[in-house]
Amino acid sequence: MKVLIVEDNPRMRRMLTEFVGHKFTEICECYDGDQALASYAEHRPDWVLMDWQMPNMDGITATREIIAEFPTAKICLVTSYDDAFLKSEALEAGAKGFVLKRNLTELELILVSDLEH
């Protein structure tokens, strides 16, 4: 199982890697949404953990691009922004989940639920 972490903050990438690393055999990373589609195409991960606010392309736009090209992609937005509109936009874009960085136990539940099916 592979995961792609799309996150501009290196410390947060490390934290996510430590948090979910035991669930995946391979962890791929990129630091911006504008790299996400190419990275997804190259690695074909089972899950993408996508930040929202990044310098060149935000996570919602990157999610739309990946889903347009790979409709079965599983993407979970992992963000600091607790915003109902943002959550709605993420799910509308095709994300399978929306998790706050301060509550990564929800991410664990999403991944465990998927891995069990």
Number of C-alpha atoms within 10 A of each C-alpha: 12 17 25 23 28 28 26 20 13 12 10 14 19 14 13 18 19 10 14 15 15 9 16 14 9 14 18 16 21 19 19 23 28 19 15 25 19 13 19 23 12 9 14 18 21 18 21 27 25 30 31 25 18 17 11 12 15 16 29 24 16 22 28 18 18 25 18 14 12 14 11 11 20 20 27 25 26 26 22 14 15 13 11 9 9 16 19 12 14 23 18 13 20 21 24 16 18 23 23 17 19 12 12 15 13 15 22 15 11 16 16 12 10 12 11 6 5
